[in-house]
Amino acid sequence: MKSFKDWIPAVAATAFLTGILTMPATAAQLNLLSSTAVQTVLDEVLAQHERTSGDKVSVTIASSASIMARLKAGETPDMVILTREGIDELIKQGKVVADSRAEIASAGLGIAVKRGAAKPDISSVDALKKTLLASRSVAYTATGASGLYFAKLLERLGIAEAMKPKSNVLKSGLAGDVVARGESDLGVQMVSEILAAPGAELVGPLPAEVQSTMVFTAGTLTGSARGAEAAALVKFLHSPAVGQVFRAKGLDPVTTK
């Protein structure tokens, strides 16, 4: 007859196997393709969401224009965050579920200089024009929503031709990083992206008359099996605690009733 000690390994093995069989299913993974404008917020808050929801969020960061191109090429994330206009276009194309559309936060464009450098006058449209024309080089992105708007703004201000030799047009990345390295005097990008560049400093937002406030909006891709997880993330991003993080990073959170 077996003694109690003889039964211990069998009991332990049974308990171990029972534990495995009764463990909850693997947490869902939500694949998110997001604009660089909200990257610093996501970096700070997603770990909290993962702990409280049990959902894993895999994030890929790109400019809004790049996101549109990637989706056109057939990439299929579960969820996207990009400009409101981009989401609306994706809804028209049938790529994003209309009912999933949710505005998250807004931000305007600003001017950056190297940290510690003198801050030029951009207090009015005329002052902004003079500052741009007096600069050695101005960095902005070719595919980001901010860069696309700024290129049109130069035309609107009547200085596009004069600014061509001064324009440092970036394929990607932060204009603030370029300014921090001394490669350009000024950088133009979303305020949130300027604040994300440690070696750069925000001069201020563009004058109100030429400002462009962009609303970053979330949407779930048609055919995604993660609609519930995407909705849970949106609800989290609308929470008051995350709203404080948005403000600290240079964005205005969109509040819901």
C-alpha positions in Angstrom: 0.0 0.0 0.0 1.3 3.5 -1.0 2.1 5.9 1.8 1.0 9.5 1.8 4.5 10.6 0.7 4.1 8.3 -2.3 1.0 10.2 -3.4 2.5 13.7 -3.1 4.0 13.8 -6.6 0.8 12.6 -8.2 -1.3 15.1 -6.3 1.1 17.9 -7.2 1.0 17.0 -10.9 -2.8 16.8 -10.8 -3.0 20.2 -9.2 -0.6 21.7 -11.7 -2.5 20.3 -14.7 -5.8 21.4 -13.2 -4.4 24.9 -12.7 -3.3 25.0 -16.4 -6.7 23.8 -17.6 -8.6 26.4 -15.5 -6.4 29.4 -16.4 -8.2 32.1 -18.3 -7.8 32.1 -22.1 -4.9 34.1 -23.5 -5.6 37.8 -23.4 -6.7 39.3 -26.7 -4.2 41.3 -28.7 -5.4 44.5 -30.3 -3.3 45.7 -33.2 -3.3 49.5 -33.3 -1.9 51.7 -36.1 -1.7 55.2 -34.7 -0.6 58.7 -35.7 2.6 60.0 -34.2 0.7 63.0 -32.7 -0.6 60.8 -29.8 2.4 58.5 -29.4 3.7 60.1 -26.2 0.3 59.6 -24.6 0.0 56.0 -25.7 3.5 55.3 -24.4 2.5 56.6 -21.0 -0.9 55.1 -20.5 -1.2 51.8 -22.4 0.5 49.7 -19.7 -2.3 50.8 -17.3 -5.0 49.8 -19.8 -3.4 46.4 -20.3 -3.3 45.8 -16.6 -6.9 46.7 -16.0 -8.4 45.2 -19.1 -6.2 42.2 -19.6 -5.9 43.1 -23.3 -2.5 43.4 -25.0 -2.2 46.4 -27.3 0.4 46.2 -30.1 1.1 49.7 -31.4 2.6 50.7 -34.7 3.3 54.5 -35.1 3.2 56.3 -38.5 2.1 59.6 -39.9 -1.6 60.0 -40.9 -0.7 60.0 -44.6 1.5 56.9 -44.1 -1.4 55.1 -42.3 -3.7 55.8 -45.3 -1.1 54.4 -47.7 -0.5 51.3 -45.6 -4.2 50.5 -45.4 -4.5 51.1 -49.2 -1.7 48.5 -49.6 -3.7 46.0 -47.7 -2.4 46.2 -44.1 -5.2 45.1 -41.7 -4.8 46.4 -38.1 -7.7 46.1 -35.8 -7.9 49.8 -35.0 -6.5 53.1 -36.3 -6.0 56.6 -34.8 -5.4 59.4 -37.3 -6.9 62.7 -38.4 -10.7 63.0 -38.4 -10.6 63.6 -42.2 -8.7 60.3 -42.6 -11.1 58.3 -40.6 -14.1 59.8 -42.4 -12.5 58.9 -45.7 -11.9 55.3 -44.5 -15.5 55.1 -43.5 -16.5 56.2 -47.0 -14.3 53.5 -48.4 -15.9 50.9 -46.2 -12.6 50.1 -44.4 -13.7 51.5 -41.0 -16.9 50.7 -39.1 -18.9 54.0 -39.0 -20.3 53.3 -35.5 -16.8 52.9 -34.1 -15.7 56.4 -35.0 -14.6 58.2 -31.8 -12.8 61.6 -31.6 -10.0 61.3 -29.0 -8.0 64.5 -28.8 -7.1 67.6 -30.8 -3.9 69.6 -31.3 -2.6 72.6 -33.2 0.7 73.3 -35.0 3.6 75.0 -33.3 7.1 76.3 -34.0 10.2 74.7 -32.4 13.7 76.0 -31.8 16.7 74.3 -30.3 16.5 74.2 -26.5 18.1 77.3 -25.1 18.0 79.2 -28.4 16.4 82.7 -28.6 12.7 82.4 -29.4 11.6 84.4 -32.5 8.5 86.4 -32.7 5.5 84.5 -34.1 2.8 86.5 -32.3 1.1 87.6 -35.5 0.8 86.4 -39.1 3.2 89.2 -40.3 5.7 88.3 -37.5 5.5 84.7 -38.5 6.2 85.5 -42.1 9.2 87.6 -41.2 10.6 84.9 -38.9 10.2 82.2 -41.5 11.9 84.4 -44.2 14.7 85.3 -41.8 15.5 81.7 -40.9 18.3 79.6 -42.4 16.3 76.4 -42.6 12.8 75.2 -41.6 12.1 71.5 -41.0 8.7 69.9 -41.5 7.5 66.5 -42.6 6.5 65.5 -46.1 3.7 63.1 -45.1 2.5 64.2 -41.7 -0.7 66.1 -41.4 1.2 69.1 -40.0 3.7 69.2 -42.9 1.1 68.9 -45.5 -0.8 71.8 -44.0 2.3 73.9 -43.6 3.3 73.5 -47.2 -0.1 74.9 -48.2 0.2 77.6 -45.6 3.5 78.8 -47.2 1.5 79.2 -50.5 -1.3 81.0 -48.7 1.2 83.4 -47.2 2.8 84.1 -50.6 6.2 82.9 -49.6 6.3 79.4 -51.0 9.0 80.2 -53.6 11.1 82.1 -51.2 11.0 79.3 -48.7 12.0 76.5 -51.1 15.7 76.7 -50.6 15.1 77.0 -46.8 12.8 74.0 -46.5 14.1 70.9 -44.9 11.4 68.4 -45.8 11.6 65.2 -43.8 10.4 61.8 -44.9 9.5 60.9 -41.3 10.4 61.7 -37.7 10.2 64.7 -35.5 11.1 68.1 -36.7 12.1 68.9 -33.2 14.9 66.3 -33.3 16.2 68.0 -36.5 16.2 71.4 -34.8 17.9 69.9 -31.7 20.7 68.6 -33.9 21.2 72.1 -35.3 20.2 71.0 -38.9 17.4 73.6 -39.1 16.7 76.8 -37.2 13.0 76.2 -36.9 10.7 73.1 -36.9 7.0 73.1 -37.6 4.9 70.2 -36.3 2.0 69.4 -34.0 2.6 70.9 -30.5 2.4 67.4 -29.0 5.2 66.2 -31.3 7.4 69.2 -30.5 7.1 68.6 -26.8 8.2 65.0 -27.5 11.6 66.1 -28.8 13.8 66.5 -25.7 16.4 68.8 -27.4 13.8 71.2 -28.8 11.7 73.9 -27.2 8.3 75.1 -28.2 8.2 78.8 -29.2 4.4 78.7 -29.3 1.4 77.8 -31.5 0.9 79.3 -34.9 -1.2 82.5 -34.8 -4.9 81.9 -34.6 -5.6 83.3 -38.1 -3.4 80.6 -39.7 -3.7 77.8 -37.1 -5.1 74.4 -38.0 -6.6 72.3 -35.2 -6.5 68.7 -36.0 -8.8 66.2 -34.3 -7.3 62.7 -33.9 -10.0 60.1 -34.2 -10.2 56.4 -33.6 -11.9 53.7 -35.7 -12.2 50.0 -35.9 -11.4 48.3 -39.1 -14.1 46.4 -40.9 -13.7 42.7 -40.4 -11.7 43.0 -37.2 -12.7 40.5 -34.5 -11.5 42.9 -31.8 -14.3 45.5 -31.9 -15.0 45.0 -28.2 -11.4 45.5 -27.3 -11.1 48.6 -29.5 -14.2 50.1 -27.8 -12.7 49.4 -24.4 -9.5 51.2 -25.4 -11.5 54.2 -26.6 -13.4 54.3 -23.3 -10.1 54.3 -21.5 -8.7 57.1 -23.6 -11.8 59.2 -22.8 -11.2 58.8 -19.0 -10.5 61.9 -16.9 -7.1 60.5 -15.8 -5.9 60.0 -19.4 -7.3 63.4 -20.3 -4.8 64.9 -17.9 -2.0 63.1 -19.7 -3.2 64.4 -23.0 -3.1 68.0 -21.7 0.4 67.5 -20.3 1.5 66.3 -23.8 0.1 69.3 -25.6 -3.2 67.9 -26.8 -6.8 68.8 -25.8 -8.8 65.7 -24.9 -12.3 65.2 -26.3 -14.7 64.7 -23.4 -17.8 62.5 -23.7 -21.0 62.8 -21.8 
